[in-house]
Amino acid sequence: KQKSAYEIMPSLVGSEMCIRDSTNSDNHKYNLEKTLFEAIDQSQLPDQETFVIEKRTLTMALLNAYPYTSGHLLIAPRRPVETLAELSSEEHESLWKMVTDATTTLQEVFSPEGINVGLNQGEAAGAGVPDHLHVHVVPRWSGDTNFTTVAANTRVIPEALIDTWARISEAWPKDN
């Protein structure tokens, strides 16, 4: 079985910021010094394995591999930038259009009571991938934070990521 991008690049998810020398079981070598989102974007793995919802010319949407809730999406420019100020006007427009599409799709698929939209610019602000700006779009429900997250630092997600990916991909706007 071919491994997903998150399995191939485990050192990227969390505190590491670039790919180290890594080879998967099929002996495909990955280039060094790419950000997590560049590595996923350029992996040539099927979208359902990387949880990519859509790639546009300048931006892409994907599921967070470690979601706070079902449907937690990440919207990122395809070009690695660390700050909003580094985005071109076209990238800025594409990023926020994709964020809007994400909120609309999540509302349709999950009927949340609210949606958090935010980004952490810089490591000091809490960015887990500080070298590649990305926006979190998180559906929320009253009482969706439970004792398991607080007591055991564990998240309980009621649906497998692949099922969430399929539902969101099916509902994602096709006219972009």
C-alpha positions as MATLAB code, in Angstrom:
seq = 'KQKSAYEIMPSLVGSEMCIRDSTNSDNHKYNLEKTLFEAIDQSQLPDQETFVIEKRTLTMALLNAYPYTSGHLLIAPRRPVETLAELSSEEHESLWKMVTDATTTLQEVFSPEGINVGLNQGEAAGAGVPDHLHVHVVPRWSGDTNFTTVAANTRVIPEALIDTWARISEAWPKDN';
ca = [
       0.000    0.000    0.000;
       1.289    3.438   -0.929;
       1.760    5.753    2.049;
       0.015    9.112    2.320;
       1.969   12.373    2.402;
       1.416   12.625    6.150;
       2.875    9.134    6.667;
       5.791    9.761    4.297;
       6.734   13.024    5.940;
       6.004   12.526    9.657;
       8.794   14.863   10.721;
       6.978   17.702    8.954;
       3.810   17.435   10.992;
       4.509   19.125   14.277;
       7.605   21.095   15.100;
       9.889   20.291   12.139;
       9.849   22.809    9.312;
      11.456   21.112    6.322;
      11.854   17.671    4.848;
      14.873   15.718    5.953;
      16.432   12.994    3.776;
      13.509   10.594    3.499;
      12.634    7.759    1.172;
       9.322    5.931    1.236;
       8.872    2.185    0.775;
       8.694    2.641   -3.001;
      12.117    4.380   -2.946;
      10.730    7.745   -4.062;
      13.117   10.412   -2.814;
      11.704   13.756   -1.703;
      13.585   17.004   -2.234;
      15.111   18.746    0.746;
      14.110   22.115    2.133;
      10.450   22.213    1.082;
       7.728   23.373    3.380;
       5.028   20.899    4.416;
       2.546   22.421    1.976;
       5.037   22.469   -0.911;
       5.824   18.805   -0.263;
       2.138   17.870   -0.280;
       1.435   20.050   -3.339;
       4.315   18.530   -5.321;
       4.041   14.942   -4.035;
       2.104   13.592   -7.052;
       0.148   11.402   -4.641;
      -3.616   11.162   -5.205;
      -5.633   13.885   -3.468;
      -7.416   11.372   -1.244;
      -4.053   10.318    0.197;
      -2.856   13.861    0.872;
      -6.363   15.066    1.823;
      -6.186   17.862   -0.754;
      -9.660   19.176   -1.517;
      -8.699   21.476   -4.381;
      -5.663   23.052   -6.006;
      -6.140   26.325   -7.811;
      -3.445   28.183   -9.686;
      -2.323   30.158   -6.625;
      -3.871   28.437   -3.610;
      -4.949   25.048   -2.290;
      -7.342   23.651    0.305;
      -6.736   20.498    2.327;
      -7.887   18.771    5.475;
      -5.830   19.220    8.598;
      -4.314   15.807    9.427;
      -4.701   16.639   13.132;
      -8.101   18.376   13.197;
      -9.729   20.117   16.140;
     -13.109   19.015   14.750;
     -14.343   17.103   11.703;
     -13.973   19.306    8.642;
     -10.987   21.352    9.901;
      -9.560   22.770    6.668;
      -6.307   24.530    5.844;
      -6.122   27.058    3.014;
      -2.609   27.906    1.825;
      -0.966   29.794   -0.999;
       0.944   27.382   -3.210;
       3.974   29.676   -3.070;
       5.588   29.537    0.371;
       5.339   32.846    2.209;
       5.555   33.506    5.929;
       3.330   36.606    6.165;
       0.182   38.049    4.635;
       2.238   41.043    3.453;
       4.293   38.753    1.191;
       1.244   37.676   -0.829;
       0.708   39.227   -4.242;
      -2.695   40.863   -4.735;
      -3.723   37.880   -6.889;
      -2.660   35.397   -4.188;
      -4.477   37.445   -1.548;
      -7.674   37.435   -3.607;
      -7.397   33.690   -4.324;
      -6.670   32.854   -0.666;
      -9.700   34.693    0.710;
     -11.975   33.435   -2.098;
     -10.958   29.900   -1.165;
     -11.565   30.650    2.543;
     -15.055   31.859    1.610;
     -15.666   28.697   -0.447;
     -14.490   26.647    2.539;
     -16.953   28.314    4.927;
     -19.818   27.830    2.478;
     -18.931   24.174    1.912;
     -18.505   23.407    5.615;
     -21.882   25.018    6.329;
     -23.486   22.820    3.666;
     -21.769   19.571    4.720;
     -21.719   19.842    8.523;
     -24.305   22.510    9.442;
     -22.077   23.859   12.229;
     -23.349   26.434   14.694;
     -20.293   28.585   13.929;
     -17.005   28.607   12.023;
     -13.602   29.808   13.227;
     -11.381   31.389   10.570;
      -7.872   32.293   11.625;
      -4.155   32.150   11.062;
      -1.103   32.202   13.267;
       1.540   34.348   11.597;
       4.910   33.381   13.038;
       6.100   30.791   15.514;
       5.534   33.085   18.504;
       1.878   33.359   17.470;
       1.503   29.575   17.551;
       2.081   28.696   13.887;
       2.817   24.968   13.602;
       4.202   25.535   10.083;
       5.676   29.040   10.453;
       7.504   28.957    7.119;
       4.303   28.666    5.030;
       1.306   30.873    5.785;
      -2.033   29.044    6.007;
      -5.543   29.820    7.187;
      -7.483   27.472    9.473;
     -11.208   27.097    8.770;
     -12.817   25.140   11.599;
     -16.512   24.236   11.950;
     -17.712   24.595   15.566;
     -20.619   23.458   17.698;
     -21.638   24.449   21.210;
     -19.845   22.154   23.632;
     -17.507   20.655   20.997;
     -14.518   20.917   23.352;
     -14.581   18.006   25.740;
     -12.672   16.721   28.742;
     -10.578   14.325   26.615;
      -8.770   17.218   24.896;
      -8.165   18.978   28.207;
      -7.295   15.955   30.373;
      -5.474   13.691   27.935;
      -4.340   16.079   25.184;
      -6.265   13.825   22.792;
      -8.874   14.758   20.199;
     -11.887   12.600   19.454;
     -13.080   12.935   15.863;
     -16.349   11.128   15.029;
     -15.420   10.438   11.402;
     -12.387    9.059    9.552;
     -10.420   11.705    7.631;
     -11.003    9.924    4.321;
     -14.781   10.059    4.898;
     -14.579   13.760    5.755;
     -12.425   14.329    2.649;
     -15.012   12.566    0.436;
     -17.939   14.561    1.845;
     -16.199   17.920    1.496;
     -14.762   17.123   -1.961;
     -18.219   16.161   -3.221;
     -19.749   19.433   -2.013;
     -16.821   21.715   -2.930;
     -17.754   24.355   -5.569;
     -16.884   23.070   -9.050;
     -17.099   26.389  -10.897;
     -13.795   27.921   -9.764;
];
